[in-house]
Amino acid sequence: MQNAIKQAMGICKTLCRNGVDAYVVNAPLQEHLLEKAETVAVDLACDPDVETLTKLVPNAVASPGSPWMATLSEKDKDGDTQFLFRFYPMETADAAHPELSLLRLTPTMRDMLNPEERLRMRLTSMGHIDDAGPYAGFEEVKSGAIRIAGLPDETLRHNYLLAVRALRFAANFELPIEPNSWLAILRASSRVLDYVAARDIMDEWRKVPAESIHRFVELLSEAHLLQGLIPEVAALSQIRQRRNEEGGEETVFRHTLDCVRLYPEEEFHHDWLGTMATLFHDVGKLYTGEHFDGQWNFYQHHLVGAKVTRKILRRLHFASEDIDLLCHLVSNHMRFHFMLTDRGIRRFMALGEHKRLIAMARADIKARNASNTSFNHNMKYLDRAGTPEQMLEPLLNGNEIMEETNLPQGRLVGLTRAALLEAQKAGVISDREAAKAFVREYARNNME
């Protein structure tokens, strides 16, 4: 059977070398049909008229009154027909629909399909096909790839949501998408955005686990669906930033995907909302980016990004409580990047969701391969956050001690400050007035 297909391809090459277009119609399907056919016949499509075709292929015979315009018989040594080739005309009108320029199914091929195969391949005039089950519209994954059932283009026309579902399966199962299915998804990308509701797309997205979201978003971008669904995130692929202190540049979109991949670790393996917040954490850079003196700057991108995220999530029909959570995480995701004092740590923990914010900072640092000095410092200070503040810092700072005691700047001020902190820890001092009296008395005794 393969020899018939190969010989048909040879005929097409001969025609092409003579300046006309020709191709074998849907070779994979024909190969499947030939396995059970009694007569080995292959359908070709070409653009010359019958007169021109018979000149280029002298043994071709015109077939007036047939769907095809000519046939060519290849006979064996006994004179019996071994292969039959049917030549169908191509659609060459300039005003024709683009997809009609490529014939995918001929009447003879259709007639060889039984009703069950026609239904499976969506070759039916029925307005609705009642498919049940989560994998309806897909072949089994025995081949190790996600494959849309039947003729992928025809199947998608019955339900364009299958394109998004194929991307979800590919991300969840870590499998490639079969090439013809992938091409069908690319061809249908604009129709997916036209006909599939954002709410339905998000229902599919919510079935993607946190660990696979980075791959799903990457596939959405490659299929040109992200550009229509969340253009604010897709546009980050055209914005560059410095990767770390050692130099080098990367796109903000690539960095975002790396962060989304690294966030679901340790206790955040199933944190879908936290992973989504990581997807939007740098979206504000689209609106705040500026290049000055050879450096990229994105001042206040976290605050701007939170406002943009709110707009996006409303468009995607997120629940109001989820919108508030994600915007909170985006707005505060930079807090843990700075080396915080004890007071700064307390304020950070008072924000709420501090564990998620720490995980976002960790993913950001890992994605950049940046220095983690500030991160490690802050993690150590977290252990002190449960200690009462009066046990960590004196109630009066150095300037206030000098003002109360009239001491000059020097060693005695430091000793007074240390003594005040020890008194606080012992419970002797509990307010500022008592602290002022203590430092005056301590300074007077030590000056004598």
MARBA-272762 format. One line per field, with one value per residue (C-alpha): residue in one letter; x, y, z. Coordinates in steps of 0.5 Angstrom, whole numbers, plus 500, padded with zeros to 3 digits. Layout:
REM MARBA-272762
res = [A,...]
px = [X,...]
py = [Y,...]
pz = [Z,...]
REM end
This chain:
REM MARBA-272762
res = [M,Q,N,A,I,K,Q,A,M,G,I,C,K,T,L,C,R,N,G,V,D,A,Y,V,V,N,A,P,L,Q,E,H,L,L,E,K,A,E,T,V,A,V,D,L,A,C,D,P,D,V,E,T,L,T,K,L,V,P,N,A,V,A,S,P,G,S,P,W,M,A,T,L,S,E,K,D,K,D,G,D,T,Q,F,L,F,R,F,Y,P,M,E,T,A,D,A,A,H,P,E,L,S,L,L,R,L,T,P,T,M,R,D,M,L,N,P,E,E,R,L,R,M,R,L,T,S,M,G,H,I,D,D,A,G,P,Y,A,G,F,E,E,V,K,S,G,A,I,R,I,A,G,L,P,D,E,T,L,R,H,N,Y,L,L,A,V,R,A,L,R,F,A,A,N,F,E,L,P,I,E,P,N,S,W,L,A,I,L,R,A,S,S,R,V,L,D,Y,V,A,A,R,D,I,M,D,E,W,R,K,V,P,A,E,S,I,H,R,F,V,E,L,L,S,E,A,H,L,L,Q,G,L,I,P,E,V,A,A,L,S,Q,I,R,Q,R,R,N,E,E,G,G,E,E,T,V,F,R,H,T,L,D,C,V,R,L,Y,P,E,E,E,F,H,H,D,W,L,G,T,M,A,T,L,F,H,D,V,G,K,L,Y,T,G,E,H,F,D,G,Q,W,N,F,Y,Q,H,H,L,V,G,A,K,V,T,R,K,I,L,R,R,L,H,F,A,S,E,D,I,D,L,L,C,H,L,V,S,N,H,M,R,F,H,F,M,L,T,D,R,G,I,R,R,F,M,A,L,G,E,H,K,R,L,I,A,M,A,R,A,D,I,K,A,R,N,A,S,N,T,S,F,N,H,N,M,K,Y,L,D,R,A,G,T,P,E,Q,M,L,E,P,L,L,N,G,N,E,I,M,E,E,T,N,L,P,Q,G,R,L,V,G,L,T,R,A,A,L,L,E,A,Q,K,A,G,V,I,S,D,R,E,A,A,K,A,F,V,R,E,Y,A,R,N,N,M,E]
px = [500,506,508,502,503,510,509,503,508,513,507,506,514,514,508,511,517,513,511,504,502,500,500,497,490,491,496,496,488,489,494,489,484,488,489,482,481,480,482,489,487,490,487,491,490,493,491,492,486,484,488,494,494,494,499,504,501,500,497,492,485,480,474,468,462,466,468,475,478,482,485,492,492,499,499,503,506,500,496,492,491,496,495,489,491,485,486,482,482,484,481,485,480,483,476,476,476,484,482,479,486,488,483,483,477,475,468,471,475,469,465,470,469,463,458,462,469,465,462,469,472,466,464,457,452,449,449,451,455,453,460,461,467,473,477,471,475,481,485,488,495,498,503,505,502,496,492,485,481,479,481,483,481,474,474,475,470,465,468,474,474,478,484,485,483,489,494,491,493,499,501,498,501,508,506,508,502,501,504,497,493,498,497,490,490,494,490,484,487,483,476,478,478,472,467,470,468,473,470,470,478,479,475,480,486,483,484,492,496,500,506,504,502,508,508,500,502,508,503,498,503,506,499,498,492,495,496,488,487,492,495,498,502,504,507,512,516,518,521,528,531,537,538,542,548,553,549,546,539,532,525,520,516,521,523,516,515,521,518,512,515,519,514,510,515,515,509,506,506,498,498,494,492,499,502,497,499,507,504,502,507,511,505,506,513,509,507,513,519,524,531,536,543,544,539,532,528,521,519,513,511,509,503,502,502,496,492,493,492,485,483,485,482,475,476,477,471,475,471,472,475,481,482,483,488,492,492,495,500,502,502,507,511,517,517,522,527,530,534,529,530,526,521,520,519,514,510,511,508,502,501,498,500,507,509,506,510,516,515,514,521,525,522,524,531,532,529,535,540,541,544,540,544,538,533,537,538,530,529,534,530,523,525,525,519,515,519,516,519,522,526,530,530,531,525,530,535,542,540,534,539,544,538,536,543,546,552,556,557,561,562,558,552,552,553,547,543,545,543,537,535,537,533,527,528,528,522,524,522,516,515,518,518,521,526,528,528,533,538,538,540,545,549,549,552,557,559,561]
py = [500,505,503,506,513,513,512,518,522,521,523,529,531,530,535,540,539,541,548,545,544,537,533,527,528,527,521,519,518,514,510,508,507,502,497,495,497,491,496,500,507,513,520,526,533,538,545,544,542,535,537,540,534,529,532,532,525,521,515,519,518,523,522,526,526,524,528,527,529,523,517,513,506,502,495,489,484,480,487,487,494,494,501,506,514,519,526,531,539,544,550,555,561,567,569,562,560,559,552,550,551,544,538,534,529,527,523,517,517,519,513,508,510,507,511,510,512,518,520,519,524,529,528,528,533,532,539,536,530,528,526,523,523,528,525,525,528,525,519,514,516,510,513,518,524,528,527,530,525,524,530,535,541,538,536,543,546,542,544,549,548,542,546,549,542,539,544,542,535,536,540,535,529,532,529,533,534,530,535,535,536,542,545,545,548,554,554,555,560,566,562,559,566,568,563,560,564,566,563,556,557,558,552,548,552,551,543,544,543,548,544,544,552,554,549,550,558,557,552,558,563,558,557,564,564,567,574,574,572,575,580,584,578,576,582,581,577,583,587,585,586,585,578,579,583,579,582,578,580,576,577,579,573,568,570,570,562,560,563,560,553,554,557,550,547,544,546,550,544,545,552,554,561,563,560,564,570,569,569,576,579,582,584,592,592,593,599,602,600,605,604,610,610,603,600,598,600,598,603,601,595,592,597,598,591,590,594,591,584,586,588,582,577,581,580,572,572,570,570,577,574,570,577,581,575,575,583,583,578,582,589,586,581,586,586,581,582,588,587,588,590,587,592,591,584,585,590,584,579,583,584,577,571,572,565,566,572,569,563,568,572,565,563,570,569,562,564,570,566,572,573,571,575,579,573,569,575,576,568,569,575,571,567,573,576,572,576,582,588,591,585,587,594,599,604,610,610,613,620,620,618,624,629,626,626,631,626,627,622,616,610,612,613,605,603,607,604,597,598,600,594,589,593,592,585,584,587,593,598,598,605,611,615,610,609,617,616,610,613,620,616,611,617,621,615,613,620,620]
pz = [500,502,495,492,496,494,487,487,490,484,479,483,483,476,475,479,475,469,472,475,482,485,491,494,498,505,505,512,511,504,507,513,508,503,508,508,500,495,489,490,488,490,490,487,486,481,478,470,466,463,456,460,464,459,455,462,463,457,459,463,461,461,466,464,468,474,480,478,471,469,471,471,471,473,470,472,468,466,464,470,474,480,482,480,481,480,479,482,480,485,488,484,484,488,492,494,502,503,506,500,496,500,498,505,503,496,495,494,500,504,501,503,511,514,519,525,522,519,526,529,524,524,517,518,517,524,527,534,536,543,546,553,557,558,553,547,541,542,540,545,547,545,540,546,543,544,538,536,533,526,521,526,523,522,529,532,527,532,538,538,546,544,542,549,552,547,550,557,556,553,559,565,562,559,552,545,541,534,529,525,531,532,526,526,533,530,524,529,534,531,531,538,541,537,539,546,552,557,562,559,557,565,567,563,566,573,571,570,576,579,577,570,569,566,560,559,559,554,549,550,547,542,539,539,544,550,545,545,552,556,551,557,559,552,550,556,551,547,553,556,563,566,569,575,577,573,567,561,559,558,556,562,559,559,567,568,566,570,576,575,574,580,585,586,591,598,601,595,590,589,590,584,586,588,582,578,582,580,573,574,578,573,568,571,567,561,563,567,563,561,558,561,561,559,564,564,570,572,578,582,577,583,584,577,576,581,578,571,574,577,570,567,572,572,564,566,571,577,583,587,593,588,585,592,594,587,587,594,592,586,590,595,592,592,600,601,596,601,607,612,620,625,625,617,618,623,618,613,617,618,611,611,606,608,606,599,598,601,596,590,592,592,585,583,586,583,576,576,579,583,590,596,601,603,602,607,612,612,613,620,622,621,627,631,629,635,640,643,640,647,647,641,640,646,647,645,640,640,638,643,649,647,647,654,657,654,652,646,641,643,647,653,649,646,653,655,650,651,659,657,652,658,663,658,657,665,665,669,663,659,657,654,660,664,659,659,667,666,661,665,671,668,665,671,675,669,668,676]
REM end
